[in-house]
Amino acid sequence: MSLLTDLVPEVLHPDGGLLTGAASLVYAGTVTGATIAALFSRDPGRRRAARYVLALLLRRTGGGGSDTPES
């Protein structure tokens, strides 16, 4: 057990690399799931909801911090 507790600080660097990697995997999985649901769902309401989630996930925000898409 002491080996594990010794390794934890080395894995969790202050730069947040591990957290960034985990967040990237969760984001990619969510986008993939929403895409599959939007493409293959038989229920039109579910397809619409999946497309809405995809639009929220893939939107780009402007440099001013607003939620309007960049052109």
Backbone as CSV, one residue per row, in Angstrom:
resi,resn,N_x,N_y,N_z,CA_x,CA_y,CA_z,C_x,C_y,C_z
1,MET,0.824,-1.197,0.000,0.000,0.000,0.000,0.866,1.259,0.000
2,SER,1.999,1.200,0.654,2.849,2.390,0.687,3.408,2.708,-0.696
3,LEU,3.617,1.681,-1.520,4.091,1.923,-2.877,3.058,2.721,-3.659
4,LEU,1.795,2.370,-3.485,0.727,3.088,-4.178,0.652,4.539,-3.722
5,THR,0.736,4.774,-2.439,0.677,6.150,-1.941,1.915,6.946,-2.344
6,ASP,3.034,6.269,-2.554,4.230,6.965,-3.033,4.105,7.355,-4.499
7,LEU,3.377,6.556,-5.284,3.233,6.829,-6.708,2.192,7.900,-7.013
8,VAL,1.217,8.070,-6.138,0.129,9.015,-6.409,0.641,10.428,-6.665
9,PRO,1.524,11.003,-5.849,2.004,12.358,-6.157,2.765,12.438,-7.476
10,GLU,3.433,11.357,-7.866,4.172,11.378,-9.124,3.232,11.334,-10.320
11,VAL,2.093,10.665,-10.164,1.125,10.569,-11.259,0.327,11.866,-11.382
12,LEU,-0.051,12.433,-10.270,-0.860,13.655,-10.270,0.041,14.880,-10.223
13,HIS,0.659,15.201,-11.322,1.533,16.369,-11.404,0.714,17.644,-11.262
14,PRO,1.311,18.713,-10.779,0.576,19.969,-10.619,0.126,20.590,-11.937
15,ASP,0.653,20.118,-13.063,0.255,20.726,-14.333,-1.122,20.264,-14.797
16,GLY,-1.687,19.267,-14.164,-3.037,18.823,-14.502,-3.112,17.962,-15.745
17,GLY,-2.017,17.346,-16.126,-2.001,16.530,-17.334,-2.936,15.340,-17.263
18,LEU,-2.976,14.677,-16.124,-3.844,13.512,-15.972,-5.308,13.922,-16.025
19,LEU,-5.636,15.007,-15.361,-7.014,15.494,-15.370,-7.428,15.935,-16.767
20,THR,-6.540,16.576,-17.483,-6.831,17.001,-18.850,-7.063,15.799,-19.754
21,GLY,-6.246,14.778,-19.609,-6.417,13.566,-20.402,-7.731,12.870,-20.106
22,ALA,-8.088,12.781,-18.831,-9.349,12.146,-18.458,-10.536,12.944,-18.987
23,ALA,-10.461,14.261,-18.884,-11.551,15.102,-19.391,-11.679,14.978,-20.905
24,SER,-10.564,14.842,-21.597,-10.596,14.662,-23.050,-11.272,13.356,-23.428
25,LEU,-10.990,12.297,-22.676,-11.630,11.011,-22.949,-13.133,11.066,-22.695
26,VAL,-13.531,11.712,-21.616,-14.962,11.838,-21.317,-15.652,12.658,-22.396
27,TYR,-15.045,13.744,-22.823,-15.616,14.591,-23.876,-15.758,13.811,-25.180
28,ALA,-14.705,13.095,-25.564,-14.751,12.319,-26.808,-15.818,11.237,-26.740
29,GLY,-15.950,10.590,-25.606,-16.989,9.570,-25.444,-18.387,10.149,-25.519
30,THR,-18.577,11.331,-24.944,-19.883,11.980,-24.986,-20.240,12.398,-26.403
31,VAL,-19.286,12.960,-27.119,-19.533,13.363,-28.508,-19.843,12.138,-29.363
32,THR,-19.095,11.059,-29.167,-19.334,9.834,-29.930,-20.713,9.264,-29.635
33,GLY,-21.088,9.215,-28.371,-22.412,8.702,-28.001,-23.537,9.542,-28.567
34,ALA,-23.403,10.850,-28.510,-24.438,11.734,-29.058,-24.524,11.604,-30.571
35,THR,-23.384,11.421,-31.227,-23.382,11.249,-32.682,-24.078,9.955,-33.075
36,ILE,-23.775,8.880,-32.385,-24.415,7.597,-32.682,-25.912,7.681,-32.436
37,ALA,-26.318,8.313,-31.335,-27.746,8.459,-31.053,-28.430,9.323,-32.101
38,ALA,-27.767,10.387,-32.538,-28.365,11.273,-33.542,-28.502,10.573,-34.885
39,LEU,-27.588,9.695,-35.208,-27.620,9.022,-36.506,-28.533,7.802,-36.536
40,PHE,-28.568,7.034,-35.461,-29.201,5.720,-35.518,-30.442,5.554,-34.651
41,SER,-30.854,6.554,-33.921,-32.041,6.422,-33.085,-33.297,6.383,-33.948
42,ARG,-34.237,5.509,-33.586,-35.489,5.401,-34.343,-36.500,6.455,-33.913
43,ASP,-36.355,6.947,-32.702,-37.290,7.940,-32.171,-36.858,9.338,-32.616
44,PRO,-37.722,10.069,-33.338,-37.334,11.413,-33.800,-37.006,12.372,-32.657
45,GLY,-37.699,12.250,-31.547,-37.414,13.118,-30.404,-36.030,12.881,-29.839
46,ARG,-35.649,11.616,-29.792,-34.316,11.293,-29.282,-33.238,11.765,-30.254
47,ARG,-33.481,11.629,-31.556,-32.521,12.136,-32.548,-32.366,13.644,-32.411
48,ARG,-33.490,14.330,-32.225,-33.462,15.790,-32.078,-32.680,16.186,-30.830
49,ALA,-32.930,15.478,-29.731,-32.220,15.776,-28.484,-30.721,15.514,-28.636
50,ALA,-30.365,14.429,-29.325,-28.946,14.115,-29.525,-28.276,15.163,-30.404
51,ARG,-28.982,15.640,-31.420,-28.412,16.700,-32.267,-28.222,17.982,-31.465
52,TYR,-29.159,18.269,-30.552,-29.040,19.456,-29.705,-27.811,19.338,-28.798
53,VAL,-27.628,18.169,-28.193,-26.464,17.954,-27.325,-25.177,18.091,-28.132
54,LEU,-25.176,17.534,-29.345,-23.996,17.653,-30.203,-23.698,19.107,-30.530
55,ALA,-24.739,19.871,-30.832,-24.535,21.292,-31.141,-23.939,22.027,-29.945
56,LEU,-24.396,21.686,-28.742,-23.837,22.319,-27.540,-22.379,21.922,-27.327
57,LEU,-22.075,20.656,-27.544,-20.713,20.179,-27.307,-19.715,20.708,-28.329
58,LEU,-20.165,20.888,-29.554,-19.241,21.248,-30.626,-19.227,22.732,-30.956
59,ARG,-19.977,23.531,-30.207,-19.992,24.967,-30.511,-18.650,25.586,-30.147
60,ARG,-18.329,26.633,-30.855,-17.098,27.380,-30.585,-17.492,28.731,-30.020
61,THR,-16.814,29.143,-28.971,-17.111,30.443,-28.384,-16.112,31.462,-28.898
62,GLY,-16.552,32.704,-28.947,-15.686,33.785,-29.410,-14.629,34.125,-28.385
63,GLY,-13.664,34.918,-28.775,-12.577,35.299,-27.884,-13.018,36.206,-26.755
64,GLY,-14.185,36.861,-26.905,-14.671,37.762,-25.882,-15.400,37.073,-24.749
65,GLY,-15.485,35.747,-24.785,-16.154,35.018,-23.727,-17.645,34.873,-23.944
66,SER,-18.154,35.327,-25.077,-19.582,35.187,-25.340,-19.872,33.778,-25.831
67,ASP,-21.141,33.399,-25.809,-21.535,32.071,-26.254,-21.965,32.052,-27.709
68,THR,-21.717,33.108,-28.439,-22.103,33.136,-29.844,-21.030,32.452,-30.677
69,PRO,-21.436,31.684,-31.690,-20.434,30.997,-32.514,-19.592,31.979,-33.317
70,GLU,-18.357,31.599,-33.545,-17.470,32.406,-34.385,-17.851,32.223,-35.835
71,SER,-17.635,33.252,-36.643,-17.916,33.100,-38.070,-16.641,32.927,-38.848
